[in-house]
Amino acid sequence: MSISPNVPLRRSLTTTKAAPGLRAWIAVVFIVLFLGLVGLGYAGYSVQSRLESTLSKAQDQNKLLTAQLDQANSRLADLKGPIDVTEQKMHMTIGAGQRQERANPFARTSRPLTRNWLSN
């Protein structure tokens, strides 16, 4: 009995040749993978360009709406002064306006009764 294991002798350093059909399949697989990566790259680019154009349109719309809002706010500020002066001249207060609103439901319910009474 020897201490060393039985190891077969080395074969020649040449590699075994793959079948020609296998090489063709490997080439086809690499070509398909490459075309898939190219397709994904194109799809990503087209999606990015569409998103950029949509974002540009949204930013333009945002600028337009901001300008319109600023214009409306300036009109409200211009009207606030004359309205305040008118309220001061008429001595109206918020409390008086609320009393008017509370009185309106009573006036609305009593008018149809009066009209019905007059029409009979």
Backbone as CSV, one residue per row, in Angstrom:
resi,resn,N_x,N_y,N_z,CA_x,CA_y,CA_z,C_x,C_y,C_z
1,MET,0.810,-1.170,0.000,0.000,0.000,0.000,0.860,1.242,0.000
2,SER,0.462,2.107,-0.883,1.235,3.343,-0.940,0.403,4.483,-0.390
3,ILE,1.077,5.510,0.024,0.400,6.663,0.614,-0.220,7.542,-0.472
4,SER,0.311,7.599,-1.604,-0.209,8.484,-2.651,-1.410,7.827,-3.323
5,PRO,-2.400,8.630,-3.646,-3.584,8.079,-4.312,-3.288,7.748,-5.761
6,ASN,-4.099,6.915,-6.295,-3.941,6.570,-7.703,-4.531,7.694,-8.548
7,VAL,-3.708,8.483,-9.136,-4.139,9.595,-9.988,-3.820,9.204,-11.416
8,PRO,-4.786,9.318,-12.292,-4.488,8.971,-13.680,-3.496,9.967,-14.271
9,LEU,-2.780,9.529,-15.206,-1.814,10.394,-15.867,-2.533,11.524,-16.610
10,ARG,-1.845,12.657,-16.680,-2.443,13.800,-17.372,-2.631,13.482,-18.840
11,ARG,-3.738,13.968,-19.307,-3.960,13.867,-20.737,-3.257,15.041,-21.396
12,SER,-3.251,15.078,-22.634,-2.581,16.186,-23.314,-3.295,17.486,-22.995
13,LEU,-2.618,18.602,-23.071,-3.157,19.909,-22.694,-4.136,20.464,-23.724
14,THR,-4.398,19.783,-24.751,-5.354,20.266,-25.739,-6.761,20.100,-25.202
15,THR,-7.597,21.072,-25.503,-8.982,21.010,-25.033,-9.792,20.152,-25.995
16,THR,-10.851,19.642,-25.453,-11.717,18.851,-26.314,-12.515,19.800,-27.180
17,LYS,-12.704,19.454,-28.383,-13.417,20.309,-29.324,-14.917,20.105,-29.155
18,ALA,-15.642,21.273,-29.105,-17.094,21.207,-28.991,-17.679,20.894,-30.356
19,ALA,-18.828,20.340,-30.317,-19.496,19.999,-31.561,-19.812,21.284,-32.327
20,PRO,-19.783,21.276,-33.639,-20.057,22.489,-34.421,-21.468,23.041,-34.173
21,GLY,-22.422,22.185,-33.910,-23.784,22.652,-33.632,-23.854,23.446,-32.347
22,LEU,-23.072,23.048,-31.343,-23.057,23.749,-30.070,-22.474,25.147,-30.228
23,ARG,-21.428,25.271,-31.022,-20.832,26.583,-31.258,-21.839,27.506,-31.936
24,ALA,-22.616,26.983,-32.843,-23.619,27.802,-33.540,-24.685,28.284,-32.555
25,TRP,-25.116,27.393,-31.667,-26.118,27.801,-30.677,-25.576,28.867,-29.732
26,ILE,-24.349,28.754,-29.319,-23.750,29.759,-28.437,-23.685,31.106,-29.151
27,ALA,-23.318,31.109,-30.414,-23.277,32.355,-31.189,-24.666,32.974,-31.296
28,VAL,-25.667,32.132,-31.550,-27.049,32.630,-31.667,-27.503,33.231,-30.331
29,VAL,-27.176,32.585,-29.238,-27.574,33.090,-27.920,-26.933,34.453,-27.654
30,PHE,-25.643,34.588,-27.962,-24.975,35.874,-27.742,-25.556,36.967,-28.640
31,ILE,-25.894,36.637,-29.864,-26.486,37.623,-30.774,-27.855,38.057,-30.264
32,VAL,-28.657,37.098,-29.800,-29.987,37.420,-29.268,-29.866,38.294,-28.024
33,LEU,-28.923,37.964,-27.146,-28.721,38.795,-25.951,-28.299,40.210,-26.321
34,PHE,-27.395,40.327,-27.290,-26.940,41.645,-27.725,-28.097,42.452,-28.306
35,LEU,-28.906,41.826,-29.161,-30.058,42.520,-29.746,-31.080,42.905,-28.670
36,GLY,-31.235,42.062,-27.666,-32.138,42.398,-26.558,-31.654,43.611,-25.785
37,LEU,-30.357,43.678,-25.539,-29.803,44.844,-24.845,-29.951,46.116,-25.672
38,VAL,-29.750,46.006,-26.979,-29.937,47.156,-27.866,-31.398,47.606,-27.843
39,GLY,-32.310,46.652,-27.878,-33.738,46.977,-27.824,-34.117,47.655,-26.519
40,LEU,-33.590,47.153,-25.406,-33.868,47.790,-24.121,-33.307,49.208,-24.063
41,GLY,-32.128,49.400,-24.629,-31.538,50.731,-24.669,-32.391,51.700,-25.476
42,TYR,-32.867,51.258,-26.637,-33.721,52.107,-27.471,-35.041,52.414,-26.762
43,ALA,-35.639,51.419,-26.134,-36.905,51.637,-25.424,-36.710,52.632,-24.283
44,GLY,-35.623,52.505,-23.549,-35.349,53.449,-22.465,-35.154,54.856,-22.983
45,TYR,-34.452,54.994,-24.104,-34.221,56.318,-24.684,-35.529,56.943,-25.149
46,SER,-36.386,56.166,-25.800,-37.650,56.719,-26.296,-38.567,57.104,-25.141
47,VAL,-38.597,56.316,-24.091,-39.411,56.660,-22.921,-38.879,57.932,-22.278
48,GLN,-37.572,58.054,-22.181,-36.975,59.240,-21.579,-37.307,60.486,-22.402
49,SER,-37.224,60.399,-23.716,-37.518,61.565,-24.550,-38.995,61.949,-24.451
50,ARG,-39.882,60.964,-24.388,-41.307,61.279,-24.220,-41.576,61.926,-22.870
51,LEU,-40.934,61.427,-21.828,-41.119,62.022,-20.503,-40.584,63.446,-20.456
52,GLU,-39.461,63.702,-21.116,-38.919,65.050,-21.131,-39.844,66.010,-21.858
53,SER,-40.435,65.577,-22.969,-41.356,66.456,-23.687,-42.625,66.697,-22.870
54,THR,-43.114,65.682,-22.202,-44.291,65.847,-21.348,-43.994,66.780,-20.187
55,LEU,-42.813,66.637,-19.607,-42.409,67.512,-18.508,-42.291,68.955,-18.985
56,SER,-41.759,69.156,-20.171,-41.630,70.500,-20.723,-43.003,71.135,-20.916
57,LYS,-43.950,70.365,-21.449,-45.312,70.884,-21.631,-45.959,71.207,-20.291
58,ALA,-45.743,70.361,-19.297,-46.320,70.600,-17.969,-45.713,71.845,-17.331
59,GLN,-44.421,72.064,-17.532,-43.790,73.262,-16.982,-44.324,74.523,-17.657
60,ASP,-44.549,74.465,-18.968,-45.137,75.612,-19.664,-46.542,75.895,-19.155
61,GLN,-47.325,74.857,-18.957,-48.678,75.018,-18.419,-48.632,75.588,-17.008
62,ASN,-47.658,75.143,-16.220,-47.492,75.632,-14.858,-47.165,77.124,-14.861
63,LYS,-46.297,77.558,-15.775,-45.957,78.973,-15.880,-47.183,79.796,-16.246
64,LEU,-47.981,79.286,-17.179,-49.188,79.994,-17.595,-50.169,80.122,-16.438
65,LEU,-50.393,79.026,-15.732,-51.329,79.061,-14.604,-50.818,79.957,-13.476
66,THR,-49.513,79.986,-13.261,-48.942,80.855,-12.239,-49.156,82.309,-12.612
67,ALA,-48.967,82.643,-13.878,-49.199,84.020,-14.328,-50.670,84.413,-14.158
68,GLN,-51.580,83.501,-14.495,-53.006,83.789,-14.335,-53.372,83.954,-12.866
69,LEU,-52.790,83.135,-12.007,-53.058,83.247,-10.573,-52.528,84.569,-10.019
70,ASP,-51.348,84.959,-10.445,-50.800,86.245,-9.996,-51.665,87.405,-10.458
71,GLN,-52.173,87.312,-11.682,-53.047,88.361,-12.206,-54.354,88.417,-11.402
72,ALA,-54.922,87.263,-11.093,-56.156,87.242,-10.300,-55.908,87.784,-8.895
73,ASN,-54.774,87.438,-8.303,-54.456,87.954,-6.969,-54.274,89.463,-6.985
74,SER,-53.660,89.988,-8.049,-53.494,91.445,-8.113,-54.845,92.133,-8.300
75,ARG,-55.743,91.535,-9.069,-57.096,92.113,-9.225,-57.833,92.114,-7.887
76,LEU,-57.712,91.018,-7.144,-58.359,90.965,-5.833,-57.781,92.016,-4.895
77,ALA,-56.474,92.208,-4.942,-55.847,93.219,-4.090,-56.309,94.615,-4.493
78,ASP,-56.485,94.839,-5.805,-56.967,96.142,-6.270,-58.405,96.393,-5.820
79,LEU,-59.224,95.348,-5.778,-60.619,95.515,-5.371,-60.788,95.598,-3.859
80,LYS,-59.852,95.079,-3.121,-59.979,95.045,-1.662,-60.063,96.451,-1.080
81,GLY,-59.273,97.384,-1.602,-59.297,98.761,-1.094,-60.663,99.409,-1.234
82,PRO,-61.254,99.467,-2.434,-62.584,100.089,-2.566,-63.667,99.367,-1.762
83,ILE,-63.562,98.045,-1.644,-64.557,97.310,-0.855,-64.447,97.689,0.616
84,ASP,-63.232,97.812,1.125,-63.055,98.224,2.523,-63.611,99.620,2.769
85,VAL,-63.369,100.524,1.832,-63.890,101.891,1.974,-65.413,101.880,1.965
86,THR,-65.997,101.094,1.074,-67.457,101.010,0.992,-68.037,100.432,2.274
87,GLU,-67.409,99.410,2.816,-67.893,98.831,4.068,-67.806,99.833,5.208
88,GLN,-66.739,100.606,5.239,-66.606,101.601,6.305,-67.666,102.683,6.165
89,LYS,-67.961,103.091,4.934,-68.973,104.125,4.719,-70.364,103.628,5.099
90,MET,-70.638,102.376,4.842,-71.960,101.830,5.140,-72.028,101.291,6.566
91,HIS,-70.914,101.310,7.282,-70.816,100.822,8.656,-71.248,99.353,8.755
92,MET,-70.862,98.591,7.759,-71.179,97.165,7.794,-70.085,96.442,8.553
93,THR,-70.483,95.445,9.284,-69.523,94.596,9.973,-69.820,93.158,9.619
94,ILE,-68.950,92.291,9.998,-69.168,90.868,9.728,-70.377,90.371,10.507
95,GLY,-70.559,90.857,11.728,-71.700,90.435,12.538,-73.021,90.795,11.880
96,ALA,-73.095,91.967,11.262,-74.333,92.376,10.600,-74.604,91.478,9.398
97,GLY,-73.568,91.112,8.681,-73.745,90.216,7.541,-74.240,88.850,7.980
98,GLN,-73.770,88.384,9.121,-74.240,87.099,9.620,-75.687,87.196,10.081
99,ARG,-76.067,88.326,10.648,-77.478,88.481,11.050,-78.366,88.481,9.817
100,GLN,-77.899,89.082,8.743,-78.665,89.074,7.508,-78.847,87.652,6.980
101,GLU,-77.805,86.866,7.030,-77.884,85.491,6.551,-78.848,84.661,7.393
102,ARG,-78.877,84.938,8.698,-79.815,84.207,9.553,-81.251,84.630,9.276
103,ALA,-81.455,85.857,8.885,-82.806,86.339,8.621,-83.315,85.848,7.278
104,ASN,-82.485,85.574,6.340,-82.917,85.161,5.010,-83.730,83.871,4.995
105,PRO,-83.395,82.828,5.737,-84.244,81.628,5.688,-85.681,81.918,6.140
106,PHE,-85.848,82.785,7.125,-87.201,83.114,7.574,-87.944,83.863,6.468
107,ALA,-87.263,84.785,5.813,-87.900,85.548,4.742,-88.253,84.632,3.570
108,ARG,-87.446,83.667,3.286,-87.731,82.747,2.183,-88.952,81.879,2.478
109,THR,-89.098,81.452,3.717,-90.231,80.584,4.029,-91.525,81.391,4.140
110,SER,-91.463,82.642,4.511,-92.702,83.405,4.660,-93.201,83.950,3.338
111,ARG,-92.372,84.155,2.360,-92.800,84.712,1.079,-93.729,83.777,0.313
112,PRO,-93.425,82.486,0.182,-94.360,81.637,-0.566,-95.736,81.569,0.082
113,LEU,-95.814,81.642,1.413,-97.114,81.629,2.068,-97.888,82.886,1.729
114,THR,-97.197,84.006,1.694,-97.868,85.261,1.366,-98.329,85.244,-0.078
115,ARG,-97.540,84.736,-0.954,-97.935,84.687,-2.359,-99.147,83.774,-2.557
116,ASN,-99.120,82.630,-1.895,-100.255,81.708,-2.010,-101.524,82.346,-1.434
117,TRP,-101.360,83.108,-0.380,-102.520,83.744,0.238,-103.077,84.834,-0.668
118,LEU,-102.186,85.565,-1.349,-102.638,86.636,-2.238,-103.237,86.077,-3.515
119,SER,-102.759,84.959,-3.986,-103.272,84.420,-5.229,-104.672,83.808,-5.045
120,ASN,-105.027,83.454,-3.827,-106.356,82.835,-3.611,-107.399,83.859,-3.565
